[in-house]
Amino acid sequence: MDDTDRRRSVLRLSAAGRAVYEQIVPVARAYERRLLAALNADDAAALDRILTRLQTRAGQLADDA
């Protein structure tokens, strides 16, 4: 747990966990690229703006709680 921000947790991986992480990340990123290939540049930019706005709002709501 992060003492300055209780919404955040710090994760430390073992060597075995790190090895699994290094196997999974390329697969996940490849899937993400294939998924986002359905969007043109304007749609991708709009999605990024919307997700950023929602993330900002979620942080504000958490601060209010």
C-alpha positions as CSV (number, residue, x, y, z in Angstrom):
1,M,0.0,0.0,0.0
2,D,1.2,3.5,-0.8
3,D,1.0,5.6,2.4
4,T,0.6,8.8,0.4
5,D,-2.2,7.5,-1.9
6,R,-4.3,4.7,-0.4
7,R,-5.8,4.0,-3.9
8,R,-2.4,2.7,-5.0
9,S,-0.7,-0.6,-4.2
10,V,2.9,-1.4,-4.9
11,L,3.5,-4.9,-6.4
12,R,6.8,-6.5,-6.3
13,L,7.3,-9.6,-8.4
14,S,9.4,-12.6,-7.6
15,A,11.8,-13.9,-10.3
16,A,9.2,-16.4,-11.4
17,G,6.5,-13.7,-11.4
18,R,8.8,-11.5,-13.5
19,A,9.4,-14.3,-16.0
20,V,5.6,-14.8,-16.4
21,Y,5.1,-11.0,-16.7
22,E,7.7,-10.9,-19.5
23,Q,5.9,-13.7,-21.4
24,I,2.5,-12.1,-21.0
25,V,3.2,-8.5,-21.9
26,P,4.2,-9.1,-25.5
27,V,1.0,-11.2,-26.0
28,A,-1.2,-8.5,-24.4
29,R,0.4,-5.7,-26.4
30,A,0.0,-7.7,-29.7
31,Y,-3.7,-8.2,-28.9
32,E,-4.1,-4.5,-28.1
33,R,-2.6,-3.6,-31.4
34,R,-4.9,-6.0,-33.2
35,L,-7.9,-4.7,-31.3
36,L,-7.1,-1.0,-31.9
37,A,-6.5,-1.7,-35.6
38,A,-10.3,-1.4,-36.0
39,L,-10.0,2.3,-35.3
40,N,-8.8,5.0,-37.6
41,A,-6.5,7.7,-36.3
42,D,-9.4,10.1,-35.4
43,D,-11.3,7.4,-33.6
44,A,-8.2,6.3,-31.7
45,A,-7.5,9.9,-30.6
46,A,-11.1,10.3,-29.5
47,L,-10.9,7.1,-27.5
48,D,-7.7,8.3,-25.8
49,R,-9.3,11.6,-24.9
50,I,-12.4,10.0,-23.5
51,L,-10.5,7.5,-21.4
52,T,-8.2,10.2,-20.1
53,R,-11.3,12.3,-19.2
54,L,-12.9,9.3,-17.4
55,Q,-9.7,8.5,-15.5
56,T,-9.4,12.1,-14.4
57,R,-13.0,12.1,-13.2
58,A,-12.5,8.8,-11.4
59,G,-9.6,10.4,-9.5
60,Q,-11.7,13.4,-8.6
61,L,-14.5,11.2,-7.3
62,A,-12.0,9.1,-5.3
63,D,-10.6,12.3,-3.8
64,D,-14.2,13.4,-2.8
65,A,-14.9,10.2,-1.1
